């Protein structure tokens, strides 16, 4: 077996076991879009990466929606001013806390973190604020898991 064969087998197994999430689609879109706004400069390649990721998540049954490319772009246009306000006016901490709570049951948070990185690197470089958003998101999810399982075990 070659590495390519192994990759194909792994992908096939993952596709069979992936379940569509009932997670709030709005929160997924907002978290991924926030990656574009983190460095205060949104480029067309980042918007295209965002659209491609949402389409891929739908195709892979990660998200139970049927948004078209036009729908995703319309969502972006409708929500960009609000996301810019969050970044510029100090409302980020409560916003990220809410997103972490809303997405706590998302079945594969690594998919979201990888998608955030894909958007951040779409323009050829990952800005420090984009990386900070990824790290903060991962840390908050880790903290949530630690709190959930931080209990005394009785023998």
TORZA-29974 format. One record per residue (C-alpha): residue in one letter; chain; x, y, z. Coordinates in steps of 0.1 Angstrom, whole numbers, plus 2048, in hexadecimal, padded with zeros to 3 digits. Layout:
N
<kolmar: A	vogu: A	x: X	y: Y	z: Z>
...
END
This chain:
155
<kolmar: X	vogu: A	x: 800	y: 800	z: 800>
<kolmar: X	vogu: A	x: 80D	y: 822	z: 7F7>
<kolmar: X	vogu: A	x: 807	y: 841	z: 80C>
<kolmar: X	vogu: A	x: 7EE	y: 84D	z: 7F2>
<kolmar: X	vogu: A	x: 7DA	y: 82D	z: 7F7>
<kolmar: X	vogu: A	x: 7DA	y: 831	z: 81D>
<kolmar: X	vogu: A	x: 7CE	y: 855	z: 819>
<kolmar: X	vogu: A	x: 7B2	y: 84A	z: 803>
<kolmar: X	vogu: A	x: 7A7	y: 830	z: 81C>
<kolmar: X	vogu: A	x: 7A8	y: 848	z: 839>
<kolmar: X	vogu: A	x: 794	y: 861	z: 826>
<kolmar: X	vogu: A	x: 77A	y: 847	z: 81D>
<kolmar: X	vogu: A	x: 777	y: 83C	z: 841>
<kolmar: X	vogu: A	x: 774	y: 85F	z: 84D>
<kolmar: X	vogu: A	x: 759	y: 867	z: 833>
<kolmar: X	vogu: A	x: 745	y: 849	z: 83F>
<kolmar: X	vogu: A	x: 747	y: 852	z: 864>
<kolmar: X	vogu: A	x: 742	y: 878	z: 860>
<kolmar: X	vogu: A	x: 721	y: 882	z: 86D>
<kolmar: X	vogu: A	x: 70F	y: 8A2	z: 864>
<kolmar: X	vogu: A	x: 710	y: 8BA	z: 881>
<kolmar: X	vogu: A	x: 6F2	y: 8CD	z: 88F>
<kolmar: X	vogu: A	x: 709	y: 8E9	z: 89B>
<kolmar: X	vogu: A	x: 6FD	y: 90C	z: 895>
<kolmar: X	vogu: A	x: 707	y: 914	z: 872>
<kolmar: X	vogu: A	x: 709	y: 939	z: 87A>
<kolmar: X	vogu: A	x: 724	y: 932	z: 894>
<kolmar: X	vogu: A	x: 739	y: 91D	z: 87C>
<kolmar: X	vogu: A	x: 736	y: 938	z: 861>
<kolmar: X	vogu: A	x: 73F	y: 954	z: 87A>
<kolmar: X	vogu: A	x: 75D	y: 942	z: 889>
<kolmar: X	vogu: A	x: 76B	y: 93A	z: 867>
<kolmar: X	vogu: A	x: 764	y: 95D	z: 85A>
<kolmar: X	vogu: A	x: 774	y: 96D	z: 878>
<kolmar: X	vogu: A	x: 795	y: 95E	z: 86C>
<kolmar: X	vogu: A	x: 793	y: 975	z: 84E>
<kolmar: X	vogu: A	x: 78D	y: 994	z: 864>
<kolmar: X	vogu: A	x: 7A7	y: 98C	z: 87F>
<kolmar: X	vogu: A	x: 7C3	y: 99E	z: 86C>
<kolmar: X	vogu: A	x: 7AC	y: 9BB	z: 862>
<kolmar: X	vogu: A	x: 7B2	y: 9B4	z: 83D>
<kolmar: X	vogu: A	x: 79B	y: 99E	z: 829>
<kolmar: X	vogu: A	x: 7A7	y: 992	z: 807>
<kolmar: X	vogu: A	x: 794	y: 982	z: 7EB>
<kolmar: X	vogu: A	x: 7A8	y: 961	z: 7EF>
<kolmar: X	vogu: A	x: 79D	y: 95F	z: 814>
<kolmar: X	vogu: A	x: 779	y: 964	z: 80A>
<kolmar: X	vogu: A	x: 77D	y: 949	z: 7F0>
<kolmar: X	vogu: A	x: 78D	y: 931	z: 809>
<kolmar: X	vogu: A	x: 770	y: 938	z: 821>
<kolmar: X	vogu: A	x: 757	y: 930	z: 806>
<kolmar: X	vogu: A	x: 76A	y: 910	z: 7FB>
<kolmar: X	vogu: A	x: 76B	y: 904	z: 81F>
<kolmar: X	vogu: A	x: 746	y: 908	z: 825>
<kolmar: X	vogu: A	x: 73E	y: 8F6	z: 804>
<kolmar: X	vogu: A	x: 757	y: 8DA	z: 80D>
<kolmar: X	vogu: A	x: 747	y: 8D7	z: 830>
<kolmar: X	vogu: A	x: 725	y: 8D3	z: 820>
<kolmar: X	vogu: A	x: 732	y: 8BA	z: 806>
<kolmar: X	vogu: A	x: 743	y: 8A5	z: 821>
<kolmar: X	vogu: A	x: 723	y: 8A6	z: 836>
<kolmar: X	vogu: A	x: 735	y: 8B9	z: 852>
<kolmar: X	vogu: A	x: 71A	y: 8D4	z: 851>
<kolmar: X	vogu: A	x: 6F6	y: 8CD	z: 849>
<kolmar: X	vogu: A	x: 6EF	y: 8EA	z: 832>
<kolmar: X	vogu: A	x: 6EC	y: 8EF	z: 80D>
<kolmar: X	vogu: A	x: 6F9	y: 912	z: 808>
<kolmar: X	vogu: A	x: 704	y: 91B	z: 7E5>
<kolmar: X	vogu: A	x: 724	y: 930	z: 7DF>
<kolmar: X	vogu: A	x: 70D	y: 94E	z: 7DA>
<kolmar: X	vogu: A	x: 6FC	y: 947	z: 7FB>
<kolmar: X	vogu: A	x: 71D	y: 946	z: 80E>
<kolmar: X	vogu: A	x: 729	y: 966	z: 7FE>
<kolmar: X	vogu: A	x: 708	y: 977	z: 806>
<kolmar: X	vogu: A	x: 70C	y: 96B	z: 82A>
<kolmar: X	vogu: A	x: 72F	y: 97A	z: 82B>
<kolmar: X	vogu: A	x: 723	y: 99B	z: 81D>
<kolmar: X	vogu: A	x: 706	y: 99C	z: 836>
<kolmar: X	vogu: A	x: 71C	y: 995	z: 854>
<kolmar: X	vogu: A	x: 73E	y: 9A5	z: 84D>
<kolmar: X	vogu: A	x: 735	y: 9C6	z: 85D>
<kolmar: X	vogu: A	x: 72B	y: 9B5	z: 87E>
<kolmar: X	vogu: A	x: 74B	y: 9A0	z: 87E>
<kolmar: X	vogu: A	x: 761	y: 9BF	z: 878>
<kolmar: X	vogu: A	x: 74F	y: 9D1	z: 895>
<kolmar: X	vogu: A	x: 757	y: 9B3	z: 8AC>
<kolmar: X	vogu: A	x: 77C	y: 9B5	z: 8A3>
<kolmar: X	vogu: A	x: 77F	y: 9DB	z: 8A5>
<kolmar: X	vogu: A	x: 76A	y: 9E3	z: 8C4>
<kolmar: X	vogu: A	x: 776	y: 9CC	z: 8DF>
<kolmar: X	vogu: A	x: 759	y: 9B4	z: 8DD>
<kolmar: X	vogu: A	x: 76F	y: 997	z: 8D3>
<kolmar: X	vogu: A	x: 773	y: 985	z: 8F5>
<kolmar: X	vogu: A	x: 74E	y: 981	z: 8FB>
<kolmar: X	vogu: A	x: 749	y: 978	z: 8D7>
<kolmar: X	vogu: A	x: 763	y: 95C	z: 8D7>
<kolmar: X	vogu: A	x: 756	y: 94F	z: 8F8>
<kolmar: X	vogu: A	x: 734	y: 94C	z: 8E8>
<kolmar: X	vogu: A	x: 741	y: 93A	z: 8C9>
<kolmar: X	vogu: A	x: 754	y: 921	z: 8DF>
<kolmar: X	vogu: A	x: 735	y: 91A	z: 8F2>
<kolmar: X	vogu: A	x: 71F	y: 917	z: 8D3>
<kolmar: X	vogu: A	x: 737	y: 900	z: 8C1>
<kolmar: X	vogu: A	x: 740	y: 8EA	z: 8DF>
<kolmar: X	vogu: A	x: 72E	y: 8CD	z: 8D0>
<kolmar: X	vogu: A	x: 73C	y: 8D0	z: 8AD>
<kolmar: X	vogu: A	x: 748	y: 8AD	z: 8A7>
<kolmar: X	vogu: A	x: 76A	y: 8B4	z: 897>
<kolmar: X	vogu: A	x: 779	y: 8D5	z: 8A4>
<kolmar: X	vogu: A	x: 799	y: 8CD	z: 892>
<kolmar: X	vogu: A	x: 787	y: 8D1	z: 871>
<kolmar: X	vogu: A	x: 77D	y: 8F5	z: 87C>
<kolmar: X	vogu: A	x: 7A1	y: 8FC	z: 887>
<kolmar: X	vogu: A	x: 7AF	y: 8EF	z: 867>
<kolmar: X	vogu: A	x: 796	y: 904	z: 853>
<kolmar: X	vogu: A	x: 79F	y: 923	z: 867>
<kolmar: X	vogu: A	x: 7C4	y: 91C	z: 85E>
<kolmar: X	vogu: A	x: 7BA	y: 917	z: 839>
<kolmar: X	vogu: A	x: 7A9	y: 938	z: 838>
<kolmar: X	vogu: A	x: 7C5	y: 94A	z: 84A>
<kolmar: X	vogu: A	x: 7DF	y: 93C	z: 833>
<kolmar: X	vogu: A	x: 7CB	y: 942	z: 813>
<kolmar: X	vogu: A	x: 7DD	y: 963	z: 80D>
<kolmar: X	vogu: A	x: 800	y: 953	z: 810>
<kolmar: X	vogu: A	x: 807	y: 95C	z: 834>
<kolmar: X	vogu: A	x: 7F7	y: 957	z: 856>
<kolmar: X	vogu: A	x: 7F6	y: 978	z: 868>
<kolmar: X	vogu: A	x: 7FD	y: 977	z: 88D>
<kolmar: X	vogu: A	x: 7DA	y: 981	z: 896>
<kolmar: X	vogu: A	x: 7CC	y: 965	z: 880>
<kolmar: X	vogu: A	x: 7E3	y: 94C	z: 892>
<kolmar: X	vogu: A	x: 7D9	y: 95B	z: 8B3>
<kolmar: X	vogu: A	x: 7B4	y: 955	z: 8AB>
<kolmar: X	vogu: A	x: 7BB	y: 930	z: 8A3>
<kolmar: X	vogu: A	x: 7D0	y: 92B	z: 8C2>
<kolmar: X	vogu: A	x: 7B6	y: 93D	z: 8D8>
<kolmar: X	vogu: A	x: 79A	y: 928	z: 8C9>
<kolmar: X	vogu: A	x: 7AD	y: 907	z: 8CE>
<kolmar: X	vogu: A	x: 7B6	y: 911	z: 8F2>
<kolmar: X	vogu: A	x: 793	y: 91A	z: 8FB>
<kolmar: X	vogu: A	x: 786	y: 8F9	z: 8EE>
<kolmar: X	vogu: A	x: 7A1	y: 8E7	z: 901>
<kolmar: X	vogu: A	x: 798	y: 8FA	z: 921>
<kolmar: X	vogu: A	x: 774	y: 8F1	z: 91D>
<kolmar: X	vogu: A	x: 77D	y: 8CC	z: 919>
<kolmar: X	vogu: A	x: 794	y: 8CE	z: 938>
<kolmar: X	vogu: A	x: 778	y: 8DD	z: 94D>
<kolmar: X	vogu: A	x: 75F	y: 8C3	z: 940>
<kolmar: X	vogu: A	x: 776	y: 8A7	z: 94A>
<kolmar: X	vogu: A	x: 787	y: 8B6	z: 968>
<kolmar: X	vogu: A	x: 776	y: 8A3	z: 984>
<kolmar: X	vogu: A	x: 783	y: 88D	z: 9A0>
<kolmar: X	vogu: A	x: 781	y: 869	z: 997>
<kolmar: X	vogu: A	x: 778	y: 852	z: 9B3>
<kolmar: X	vogu: A	x: 789	y: 830	z: 9B4>
END
